[in-house]
């Protein structure tokens, strides 16, 4: 991946879901051993039983 941000239909769908539907953030990190890590951060309400 390098410094480039992922693009394409799959990326747009993921961003729409995470940002638009879940109110979270989606970021990508290049890994030193190769590959890419996608990081999804969302707030989840605690479960009450």
PDB file of N, CA, C and O in Angstrom:
ATOM      1  N   UNK A   1       0.825  -1.183   0.000  1.00  0.00           N
ATOM      2  CA  UNK A   1       0.000   0.000   0.000  1.00  0.00           C
ATOM      3  C   UNK A   1       0.870   1.247   0.000  1.00  0.00           C
ATOM      4  O   UNK A   1       0.564   2.206  -0.708  1.00  0.00           O
ATOM      5  N   UNK A   2       1.935   1.255   0.768  1.00  0.00           N
ATOM      6  CA  UNK A   2       2.780   2.436   0.852  1.00  0.00           C
ATOM      7  C   UNK A   2       2.021   3.602   1.433  1.00  0.00           C
ATOM      8  O   UNK A   2       1.241   3.429   2.369  1.00  0.00           O
ATOM      9  N   UNK A   3       2.233   4.792   0.894  1.00  0.00           N
ATOM     10  CA  UNK A   3       1.584   6.000   1.390  1.00  0.00           C
ATOM     11  C   UNK A   3       0.209   6.222   0.759  1.00  0.00           C
ATOM     12  O   UNK A   3      -0.530   7.109   1.186  1.00  0.00           O
ATOM     13  N   UNK A   4      -0.136   5.428  -0.245  1.00  0.00           N
ATOM     14  CA  UNK A   4      -1.408   5.613  -0.954  1.00  0.00           C
ATOM     15  C   UNK A   4      -2.576   5.119  -0.106  1.00  0.00           C
ATOM     16  O   UNK A   4      -2.476   4.098   0.574  1.00  0.00           O
ATOM     17  N   UNK A   5      -3.675   5.850  -0.154  1.00  0.00           N
ATOM     18  CA  UNK A   5      -4.893   5.448   0.535  1.00  0.00           C
ATOM     19  C   UNK A   5      -5.681   4.518  -0.381  1.00  0.00           C
ATOM     20  O   UNK A   5      -5.781   4.783  -1.579  1.00  0.00           O
ATOM     21  N   UNK A   6      -6.245   3.428   0.158  1.00  0.00           N
ATOM     22  CA  UNK A   6      -7.022   2.517  -0.688  1.00  0.00           C
ATOM     23  C   UNK A   6      -8.208   3.229  -1.335  1.00  0.00           C
ATOM     24  O   UNK A   6      -8.808   4.127  -0.743  1.00  0.00           O
ATOM     25  N   UNK A   7      -8.533   2.817  -2.547  1.00  0.00           N
ATOM     26  CA  UNK A   7      -9.675   3.378  -3.256  1.00  0.00           C
ATOM     27  C   UNK A   7     -10.448   2.245  -3.905  1.00  0.00           C
ATOM     28  O   UNK A   7      -9.964   1.115  -3.979  1.00  0.00           O
ATOM     29  N   UNK A   8     -11.629   2.543  -4.365  1.00  0.00           N
ATOM     30  CA  UNK A   8     -12.419   1.548  -5.069  1.00  0.00           C
ATOM     31  C   UNK A   8     -13.785   1.369  -4.438  1.00  0.00           C
ATOM     32  O   UNK A   8     -14.100   1.969  -3.410  1.00  0.00           O
ATOM     33  N   UNK A   9     -14.585   0.536  -5.070  1.00  0.00           N
ATOM     34  CA  UNK A   9     -15.950   0.309  -4.622  1.00  0.00           C
ATOM     35  C   UNK A   9     -15.998  -0.299  -3.222  1.00  0.00           C
ATOM     36  O   UNK A   9     -16.789   0.138  -2.386  1.00  0.00           O
ATOM     37  N   UNK A  10     -15.167  -1.297  -2.963  1.00  0.00           N
ATOM     38  CA  UNK A  10     -15.153  -1.932  -1.642  1.00  0.00           C
ATOM     39  C   UNK A  10     -14.791  -0.953  -0.541  1.00  0.00           C
ATOM     40  O   UNK A  10     -15.382  -0.981   0.538  1.00  0.00           O
ATOM     41  N   UNK A  11     -13.818  -0.084  -0.810  1.00  0.00           N
ATOM     42  CA  UNK A  11     -13.426   0.935   0.163  1.00  0.00           C
ATOM     43  C   UNK A  11     -14.575   1.901   0.426  1.00  0.00           C
ATOM     44  O   UNK A  11     -14.830   2.265   1.574  1.00  0.00           O
ATOM     45  N   UNK A  12     -15.268   2.318  -0.632  1.00  0.00           N
ATOM     46  CA  UNK A  12     -16.405   3.231  -0.466  1.00  0.00           C
ATOM     47  C   UNK A  12     -17.528   2.589   0.343  1.00  0.00           C
ATOM     48  O   UNK A  12     -18.142   3.248   1.183  1.00  0.00           O
ATOM     49  N   UNK A  13     -17.799   1.320   0.099  1.00  0.00           N
ATOM     50  CA  UNK A  13     -18.833   0.616   0.862  1.00  0.00           C
ATOM     51  C   UNK A  13     -18.439   0.531   2.337  1.00  0.00           C
ATOM     52  O   UNK A  13     -19.263   0.785   3.216  1.00  0.00           O
ATOM     53  N   UNK A  14     -17.185   0.176   2.609  1.00  0.00           N
ATOM     54  CA  UNK A  14     -16.713   0.072   3.988  1.00  0.00           C
ATOM     55  C   UNK A  14     -16.788   1.424   4.695  1.00  0.00           C
ATOM     56  O   UNK A  14     -17.225   1.498   5.843  1.00  0.00           O
ATOM     57  N   UNK A  15     -16.365   2.491   4.019  1.00  0.00           N
ATOM     58  CA  UNK A  15     -16.425   3.830   4.619  1.00  0.00           C
ATOM     59  C   UNK A  15     -17.870   4.248   4.905  1.00  0.00           C
ATOM     60  O   UNK A  15     -18.152   4.823   5.957  1.00  0.00           O
ATOM     61  N   UNK A  16     -18.772   3.964   3.985  1.00  0.00           N
ATOM     62  CA  UNK A  16     -20.174   4.311   4.180  1.00  0.00           C
ATOM     63  C   UNK A  16     -20.737   3.582   5.394  1.00  0.00           C
ATOM     64  O   UNK A  16     -21.451   4.179   6.199  1.00  0.00           O
ATOM     65  N   UNK A  17     -20.425   2.315   5.528  1.00  0.00           N
ATOM     66  CA  UNK A  17     -20.914   1.538   6.664  1.00  0.00           C
ATOM     67  C   UNK A  17     -20.346   2.056   7.979  1.00  0.00           C
ATOM     68  O   UNK A  17     -21.092   2.350   8.913  1.00  0.00           O
ATOM     69  N   UNK A  18     -19.027   2.165   8.046  1.00  0.00           N
ATOM     70  CA  UNK A  18     -18.379   2.537   9.308  1.00  0.00           C
ATOM     71  C   UNK A  18     -18.693   3.978   9.698  1.00  0.00           C
ATOM     72  O   UNK A  18     -19.071   4.239  10.839  1.00  0.00           O
ATOM     73  N   UNK A  19     -18.541   4.909   8.770  1.00  0.00           N
ATOM     74  CA  UNK A  19     -18.749   6.315   9.095  1.00  0.00           C
ATOM     75  C   UNK A  19     -20.227   6.687   9.127  1.00  0.00           C
ATOM     76  O   UNK A  19     -20.696   7.310  10.080  1.00  0.00           O
ATOM     77  N   UNK A  20     -20.957   6.306   8.086  1.00  0.00           N
ATOM     78  CA  UNK A  20     -22.343   6.728   7.964  1.00  0.00           C
ATOM     79  C   UNK A  20     -23.301   5.978   8.862  1.00  0.00           C
ATOM     80  O   UNK A  20     -24.159   6.593   9.496  1.00  0.00           O
ATOM     81  N   UNK A  21     -23.176   4.658   8.934  1.00  0.00           N
ATOM     82  CA  UNK A  21     -24.123   3.849   9.690  1.00  0.00           C
ATOM     83  C   UNK A  21     -23.710   3.643  11.146  1.00  0.00           C
ATOM     84  O   UNK A  21     -24.565   3.615  12.031  1.00  0.00           O
ATOM     85  N   UNK A  22     -22.413   3.500  11.403  1.00  0.00           N
ATOM     86  CA  UNK A  22     -21.942   3.206  12.751  1.00  0.00           C
ATOM     87  C   UNK A  22     -21.360   4.421  13.469  1.00  0.00           C
ATOM     88  O   UNK A  22     -21.112   4.361  14.673  1.00  0.00           O
ATOM     89  N   UNK A  23     -21.139   5.526  12.746  1.00  0.00           N
ATOM     90  CA  UNK A  23     -20.581   6.733  13.362  1.00  0.00           C
ATOM     91  C   UNK A  23     -19.147   6.553  13.833  1.00  0.00           C
ATOM     92  O   UNK A  23     -18.730   7.184  14.805  1.00  0.00           O
ATOM     93  N   UNK A  24     -18.394   5.705  13.159  1.00  0.00           N
ATOM     94  CA  UNK A  24     -17.025   5.433  13.573  1.00  0.00           C
ATOM     95  C   UNK A  24     -15.999   5.951  12.587  1.00  0.00           C
ATOM     96  O   UNK A  24     -16.299   6.778  11.725  1.00  0.00           O
ATOM     97  N   UNK A  25     -14.792   5.452  12.728  1.00  0.00           N
ATOM     98  CA  UNK A  25     -13.701   5.825  11.832  1.00  0.00           C
ATOM     99  C   UNK A  25     -13.080   4.568  11.239  1.00  0.00           C
ATOM    100  O   UNK A  25     -13.092   3.502  11.855  1.00  0.00           O
ATOM    101  N   UNK A  26     -12.545   4.705  10.052  1.00  0.00           N
ATOM    102  CA  UNK A  26     -11.860   3.621   9.355  1.00  0.00           C
ATOM    103  C   UNK A  26     -10.540   4.171   8.845  1.00  0.00           C
ATOM    104  O   UNK A  26     -10.511   5.125   8.068  1.00  0.00           O
ATOM    105  N   UNK A  27      -9.445   3.561   9.290  1.00  0.00           N
ATOM    106  CA  UNK A  27      -8.117   3.987   8.849  1.00  0.00           C
ATOM    107  C   UNK A  27      -7.333   2.764   8.403  1.00  0.00           C
ATOM    108  O   UNK A  27      -7.658   1.632   8.763  1.00  0.00           O
ATOM    109  N   UNK A  28      -6.297   3.011   7.616  1.00  0.00           N
ATOM    110  CA  UNK A  28      -5.452   1.938   7.113  1.00  0.00           C
ATOM    111  C   UNK A  28      -4.016   2.212   7.509  1.00  0.00           C
ATOM    112  O   UNK A  28      -3.575   3.361   7.557  1.00  0.00           O
ATOM    113  N   UNK A  29      -3.279   1.119   7.798  1.00  0.00           N
ATOM    114  CA  UNK A  29      -1.852   1.202   8.100  1.00  0.00           C
ATOM    115  C   UNK A  29      -1.106   0.187   7.246  1.00  0.00           C
ATOM    116  O   UNK A  29      -1.504  -0.973   7.141  1.00  0.00           O
ATOM    117  N   UNK A  30      -0.027   0.640   6.645  1.00  0.00           N
ATOM    118  CA  UNK A  30       0.861  -0.301   5.978  1.00  0.00           C
ATOM    119  C   UNK A  30       1.678  -1.038   7.030  1.00  0.00           C
ATOM    120  O   UNK A  30       2.080  -0.439   8.028  1.00  0.00           O
ATOM    121  N   UNK A  31       1.925  -2.312   6.826  1.00  0.00           N
ATOM    122  CA  UNK A  31       2.681  -3.123   7.777  1.00  0.00           C
ATOM    123  C   UNK A  31       4.108  -3.299   7.288  1.00  0.00           C
ATOM    124  O   UNK A  31       4.343  -3.473   6.093  1.00  0.00           O
ATOM    125  N   UNK A  32       5.061  -3.253   8.210  1.00  0.00           N
ATOM    126  CA  UNK A  32       6.472  -3.365   7.819  1.00  0.00           C
ATOM    127  C   UNK A  32       6.780  -4.727   7.197  1.00  0.00           C
ATOM    128  O   UNK A  32       7.664  -4.835   6.348  1.00  0.00           O
ATOM    129  N   UNK A  33       6.059  -5.758   7.613  1.00  0.00           N
ATOM    130  CA  UNK A  33       6.280  -7.090   7.042  1.00  0.00           C
ATOM    131  C   UNK A  33       5.490  -7.310   5.768  1.00  0.00           C
ATOM    132  O   UNK A  33       5.505  -8.406   5.206  1.00  0.00           O
ATOM    133  N   UNK A  34       4.800  -6.278   5.308  1.00  0.00           N
ATOM    134  CA  UNK A  34       3.983  -6.357   4.098  1.00  0.00           C
ATOM    135  C   UNK A  34       2.510  -6.436   4.458  1.00  0.00           C
ATOM    136  O   UNK A  34       2.152  -6.844   5.563  1.00  0.00           O
ATOM    137  N   UNK A  35       1.676  -6.051   3.540  1.00  0.00           N
ATOM    138  CA  UNK A  35       0.236  -6.081   3.773  1.00  0.00           C
ATOM    139  C   UNK A  35      -0.286  -4.777   4.337  1.00  0.00           C
ATOM    140  O   UNK A  35       0.456  -3.813   4.526  1.00  0.00           O
ATOM    141  N   UNK A  36      -1.567  -4.770   4.599  1.00  0.00           N
ATOM    142  CA  UNK A  36      -2.253  -3.586   5.091  1.00  0.00           C
ATOM    143  C   UNK A  36      -3.188  -3.981   6.222  1.00  0.00           C
ATOM    144  O   UNK A  36      -3.826  -5.033   6.172  1.00  0.00           O
ATOM    145  N   UNK A  37      -3.269  -3.134   7.242  1.00  0.00           N
ATOM    146  CA  UNK A  37      -4.182  -3.350   8.354  1.00  0.00           C
ATOM    147  C   UNK A  37      -5.280  -2.288   8.297  1.00  0.00           C
ATOM    148  O   UNK A  37      -4.994  -1.093   8.228  1.00  0.00           O
ATOM    149  N   UNK A  38      -6.532  -2.731   8.325  1.00  0.00           N
ATOM    150  CA  UNK A  38      -7.669  -1.815   8.408  1.00  0.00           C
ATOM    151  C   UNK A  38      -8.087  -1.738   9.871  1.00  0.00           C
ATOM    152  O   UNK A  38      -8.262  -2.763  10.530  1.00  0.00           O
ATOM    153  N   UNK A  39      -8.245  -0.519  10.372  1.00  0.00           N
ATOM    154  CA  UNK A  39      -8.619  -0.304  11.769  1.00  0.00           C
ATOM    155  C   UNK A  39      -9.988   0.355  11.804  1.00  0.00           C
ATOM    156  O   UNK A  39     -10.182   1.447  11.269  1.00  0.00           O
ATOM    157  N   UNK A  40     -10.935  -0.326  12.443  1.00  0.00           N
ATOM    158  CA  UNK A  40     -12.302   0.174  12.583  1.00  0.00           C
ATOM    159  C   UNK A  40     -12.515   0.523  14.045  1.00  0.00           C
ATOM    160  O   UNK A  40     -12.319  -0.315  14.926  1.00  0.00           O
ATOM    161  N   UNK A  41     -12.918   1.770  14.304  1.00  0.00           N
ATOM    162  CA  UNK A  41     -13.209   2.206  15.663  1.00  0.00           C
ATOM    163  C   UNK A  41     -14.645   2.710  15.720  1.00  0.00           C
ATOM    164  O   UNK A  41     -15.014   3.649  15.014  1.00  0.00           O
ATOM    165  N   UNK A  42     -15.450   2.076  16.569  1.00  0.00           N
ATOM    166  CA  UNK A  42     -16.838   2.476  16.772  1.00  0.00           C
ATOM    167  C   UNK A  42     -17.156   2.400  18.261  1.00  0.00           C
ATOM    168  O   UNK A  42     -16.544   1.626  18.997  1.00  0.00           O
ATOM    169  N   UNK A  43     -18.114   3.206  18.695  1.00  0.00           N
ATOM    170  CA  UNK A  43     -18.581   3.156  20.063  1.00  0.00           C
ATOM    171  C   UNK A  43     -19.766   2.193  20.137  1.00  0.00           C
ATOM    172  O   UNK A  43     -20.721   2.313  19.369  1.00  0.00           O
ATOM    173  N   UNK A  44     -19.696   1.256  21.049  1.00  0.00           N
ATOM    174  CA  UNK A  44     -20.792   0.316  21.251  1.00  0.00           C
ATOM    175  C   UNK A  44     -21.368   0.533  22.647  1.00  0.00           C
ATOM    176  O   UNK A  44     -20.625   0.544  23.629  1.00  0.00           O
ATOM    177  N   UNK A  45     -22.666   0.705  22.742  1.00  0.00           N
ATOM    178  CA  UNK A  45     -23.313   0.852  24.040  1.00  0.00           C
ATOM    179  C   UNK A  45     -23.135  -0.435  24.829  1.00  0.00           C
ATOM    180  O   UNK A  45     -23.179  -1.527  24.264  1.00  0.00           O
ATOM    181  N   UNK A  46     -22.932  -0.304  26.156  1.00  0.00           N
ATOM    182  CA  UNK A  46     -22.817  -1.513  26.976  1.00  0.00           C
ATOM    183  C   UNK A  46     -24.124  -2.313  26.965  1.00  0.00           C
ATOM    184  O   UNK A  46     -25.215  -1.748  26.889  1.00  0.00           O
ATOM    185  N   UNK A  47     -23.990  -3.617  27.042  1.00  0.00           N
ATOM    186  CA  UNK A  47     -25.147  -4.499  27.107  1.00  0.00           C
ATOM    187  C   UNK A  47     -25.714  -4.503  28.520  1.00  0.00           C
ATOM    188  O   UNK A  47     -24.962  -4.574  29.492  1.00  0.00           O
ATOM    189  N   UNK A  48     -27.010  -4.429  28.638  1.00  0.00           N
ATOM    190  CA  UNK A  48     -27.647  -4.582  29.951  1.00  0.00           C
ATOM    191  C   UNK A  48     -28.593  -5.762  29.864  1.00  0.00           C
ATOM    192  O   UNK A  48     -29.416  -5.846  28.952  1.00  0.00           O
ATOM    193  N   UNK A  49     -28.475  -6.656  30.799  1.00  0.00           N
ATOM    194  CA  UNK A  49     -29.315  -7.856  30.799  1.00  0.00           C
ATOM    195  C   UNK A  49     -30.348  -7.785  31.888  1.00  0.00           C
ATOM    196  O   UNK A  49     -31.148  -8.708  32.043  1.00  0.00           O
TER     197      UNK A  49
END
